[in-house]
Structure formats: C-alpha cells, structure tokens
Amino acid sequence: MKIKKNTLYMALIVLIVIGVGFFVFAEGKTSINGNVIVGNENAQVMKMKVVGGNYVLEPSTIKKGIPVRIEADMSKMPGCSKSIIIPAFNIRKVVTEKDNVIEFVPDKAGTFNIACSMNMYKGTFSVVESDGTKSNYVEQPSS
C-alpha cells in the first residue's frame, strides 16, 4: 500500500494537535494566558476592585511560583480600569463581565505595579519568595 508523503505529514500534524489539546485541556481545569498555562485548582486567588482611583487587591501578597488567579469585581471597575497592565509579568488584558479573570505564575519576588492602560488607575501587590521571605525589590512606577 502506497501512502503519499503529504498524507503522512498531515496525519502527524493532526496527532500532535490532538495530543497537545488533550494535555492542555485535560479535565477542563486548565487555561492559557499568553504563554503561561495555569491550573485553577490550586491557584492563589486575589480579589480586585477599584477604590478611590486605586486598584485594591485582596490579599495583597502572594507567593512566587504558585499560580495566581485575579478575579475582578466588575461592579467596582469603572471606565478604563478594565484595561489592565501588569508590566513585570507581561500581562495586558481587558476584563469583562464574561471574562473577569487574569491568571499567571509569578516568577520573581518584590513589589509590583498594576495600572490601567491610560495610567489613571494604579496599585501595587507583593510577591514573596516561595519560603515566605520578603524581597526588597520595588518596581518603579511608570510615569
């Protein structure tokens, strides 16, 4: 039986895509944010809202190396505060009623900035080392 080379290549590509899809979406508990895969089950959950023009994250301290799930309270997110940037972790996302979650894995410790895309709403949060020790690093705010 003769099989064309192109048919074999296509079959291989299909198998790879199916395999990657199974790995990434197994059990429906995994999502992709940029190029970071985060499992929701054991994530550190932070609640986010805006108070007096500032982002408030509760808790405001998380641990390095453990997935983070930031859940925005859309009833307390006016105007451009929905367009969120966390530069240190390369995050840019517009949260909505249907998608109010930001997920990432913090890979460094210190105090980091969060701002809206217009730099009107601002806030900070801290990441401690995996053993709980605090870092002296403080990200400088953008002007």
N, C-alpha and C positions, 0 to 999 in steps of 0.2 A: 504494500500500500504506500503510495507516494503522497506526502503532505508538503504543501508549499511552505517555504521559509517564512513568509509573511503571516501565514496562519498560525505557525508556532509562536512567533513573536507576539501576536495579538493574544493568544491563549495565555502566554506567560504574563503579559501585562494585566490581563483580567484577573488572574490568580493573585498577583501581587496586590492589586487594588482591593480585592475581596479580603485578603489576609490583613492588610493594614486597617481596613474598615472594621473588621472583627476585633482587632486588638484595641483600637481607639474607642469604639463604641460598645464594647462588651458590657453587658448588664445595664446599659443606659445610665451609668453613673459617671461618665467622663465627658468633658467638653474641651474644646480647643479655643484658646485665646491667643491670637498671634501665633507664635510657635511654641507656646507653653501648654502642656497637657496637664490639667488639674482634675483630680478626683474630688467630687463633692463630699464624699462620706466622712472624711477625717479633716476637713478644712477648718482653719481658724475663721470664724465668722465675725465680721465687723459690720456694724450698722452705720450708715452715713446719712446725714441730713445737713441742711444749712441753717445756721442761727446767726442773725445779725451780720450777714455778709461773709461768714466764715464756715468752712466745712468742719463739721464735728463728726469724728469717728469714734465709735464706742465698741469695744475697748480701743484705746489709742495706741496700745503697744501690742505687738505681735512678735512671734519667734521666726528667726531665719530658718530657711529650708523646709518649712511646713506650708502646704498650700493655703492660700488666703482667698476668702470669698467675701467681697464687699457688697452689701445689699443696700441700695439707695432707697430711702423713703421718698417716693416721688411726690407725695403731698407736701414735702418740705424741701423741694428742689426747684426754685424759681428760675425762669429765663435761661441764661447761658450757663448756669451752674450744672446743667445736664450734660454739657460738653466737657468731659473730664480728662485731665492730663496728669500723669504721674511720671515725670521725666526719668527718674532714677531707674525705673523698671520698664521703660519704653512702652508705656500704656497711654493710649488715646482712645477714648470711647465716648459715644453719646448714649446715655442711658435713657430708656423709655419705659412706659407703663408695662410693655410686653417683655422688655429685656433690661432689667434694672440691676444686673449683677456684673461685677468686674472680678475676674479670677486671675491669679498669678502666684508664682512661688518666689518669695523674697530671697535673693541670693547674696545680699550684703546687709550689714547691720549699721544702724545710725538713725538719725532723724531726717525724714524726707518730706518733700513738699508735694502737695496736691493742689491743683488750681484748675479753673475753668479755662477754656481756650482763649478767652479775652483777658485773662489775668485779673478779673474783677473779684471773683470768689477764691479764697485761699485757705489753706490749712496745712497741718503737719501731722505726721504719725511717726512712731518709733518702731524700729525693728531691733530686737535684742539677739545676741548670739543664741545658738541652739541650747547652750547650757544656762541661759538666762542672764549672762553678764551683759552690761550695757556698753555700747560703743560711744566714743567721744566724737565721732564724725557727725557733723551737722551740714546738710546740703544748703548752700547759699540760695536764697530766693531769687528768682528771675525778676528783672525789672520791667 
